[in-house]
Amino acid sequence: MNNKIYKNNYKSGISLIVLILTIVVALILTATVIISTITALDNAHVTTFAKNLTEIHDAAESYYVNNNVMPLYDDSAITDKNDLTAISRNQSVLLQELEENNDFNSEFYELDLDKINVTKIGYGNRELGTDDIFVIAYPSLNVYYPYGI
């Protein structure tokens, strides 16, 4: 009887192609997770800003109804859309919002957040500079944040 021993000439292990494919798949999955996390964070920031803007609008409107005066900072008017767009970082978006809300020809006044007891948010109170303010349109009482648009 001939007992032939067959030798396996191939080494066992992971081939280079399988290793590269595994790395590529891992990179694709990592990139997907990172992009979806960034998108979720951006959406959370926008939602928080919208909630804060609604809170400021409601508080300013309530103050106006209860006191028959607007909660203004030093009673200084920004006067018109030209003065408002001068402090905006994105003028075209602000002008579009003013037109959509029928505030294109309104007068604008700087809100005093201390008067309406909305001081916990980190913007709109001149901490980022003199243009970091909330303004209220008269007579519609719509609130805008020109610095952050």
For each residue, the residues with C-beta under 8 A, 3 or more apart:
1:
2:
3:
4:
5:
6:
7:
8:
9:
10:
11:
12:
13:
14: 18 19
15: 18 19
16: 19 20
17: 20 21
18: 14 15 21 22
19: 14 15 16 22 23
20: 16 17 23 24
21: 17 18 24 25
22: 18 19 25 26
23: 19 20 26 27
24: 20 21 27 28
25: 21 22 28 29
26: 22 23 29 30
27: 23 24 30 31
28: 24 25 31 32
29: 25 26 32 33
30: 26 27 33 34
31: 27 28 34 35
32: 28 29 35 36
33: 29 30 36 37
34: 30 31 37 38
35: 31 32 38 39
36: 32 33 39 40
37: 33 34 40 41
38: 34 35 41 42
39: 35 36 42 43
40: 36 37 43 44
41: 37 38 44 45
42: 38 39 45 46
43: 39 40 46 47
44: 40 41 47 48
45: 41 42 48 49
46: 42 43 49 50
47: 43 44 50 51
48: 44 45 51 52
49: 45 46 52 53 145 148
50: 46 47 53 54
51: 47 48 54 55
52: 48 49 55 56 118 121
53: 49 50 56 57 143 145
54: 50 51 57 58
55: 51 52 58 59 118
56: 52 53 59 60 111 113 116 118 124 134 143
57: 53 54 60 61 141 142 143
58: 54 55 61 62
59: 55 56 62 63 71 116 117 118
60: 56 57 63 64 70 71 111 116 136 141 143
61: 57 58 64 65 141
62: 58 59 65 66 116
63: 59 60 66 67 70 71 115 116
64: 60 61 67 68 69 70 71 141
65: 61 62 68
66: 62 63
67: 63 64 71
68: 64 65
69: 64 72
70: 60 63 64 109 111 136 138 141
71: 59 60 63 64 67 111 112 115 116
72: 69 75 76 109 110 111 112 115 136
73: 76 110 111 112 133
74: 110 112
75: 72 109
76: 72 73 109 110
77: 107 108 109
78: 83 84 87 107 108 109 110 135
79: 83 107 108
80: 83 84 105 107 108
81: 84 85 95 98 103 104 105 106 108
82: 85 86
83: 78 79 80 86 87 108
84: 78 80 81 87 88 94 98 108 135 144 146
85: 81 82 88 91 94 95 146
86: 82 83
87: 78 83 84 131 133 146 147
88: 84 85 91 93 94 146 147 149
89: 146 147 148 149
90: 93 94 149
91: 85 88 94 95
92: 95 96
93: 88 90 96 97 149
94: 84 85 88 90 91 97 98 144 146 149
95: 81 85 91 92 98 99 104
96: 92 93 99 100
97: 93 94 100 101 144 149
98: 81 84 94 95 101 103 104 106 137 144
99: 95 96 102 104
100: 96 97
101: 97 98 137 140 142
102: 99 140
103: 81 98 106 137 140 142 144
104: 81 95 98 99
105: 80 81
106: 81 98 103 137 138 139 140 142
107: 77 78 79 80 137 138
108: 77 78 79 80 81 83 84 135 136 137 138 144
109: 70 72 75 76 77 78 135 136 138
110: 72 73 74 76 78 133 134 135
111: 56 60 70 71 72 73 115 116 124 133 134 135 136 143
112: 71 72 73 74 115 116
113: 56 116 118 119 121 124 125 134
114: 117 119
115: 63 71 72 111 112
116: 56 59 60 62 63 71 111 112 113
117: 59 114
118: 52 55 56 59 113 121
119: 113 114 125
120:
121: 52 113 118 124 125
122: 127
123: 127 128 132 145 147 148
124: 56 111 113 121 132 133 134 145 147
125: 113 119 121 132 133
126: 129 130 132 133
127: 122 123 132
128: 123 131 132 147
129: 126 132 147
130: 126 133
131: 87 128 146 147
132: 123 124 125 126 127 128 129 147
133: 73 87 110 111 124 125 126 130 145 146 147
134: 56 110 111 113 124 143 144 145
135: 78 84 108 109 110 111 143 144 145 146
136: 60 70 72 108 109 111 141 142 143 144
137: 98 101 103 106 107 108 140 141 142 143 144
138: 70 106 107 108 109 141
139: 106
140: 101 102 103 106 137
141: 57 60 61 64 70 136 137 138
142: 57 101 103 106 136 137
143: 53 56 57 60 111 134 135 136 137
144: 84 94 97 98 103 108 134 135 136 137 149
145: 49 53 123 124 133 134 135 148 149
146: 84 85 87 88 89 94 131 133 135 149
147: 87 88 89 123 124 128 129 131 132 133
148: 49 89 123 145
149: 88 89 90 93 94 97 144 145 146
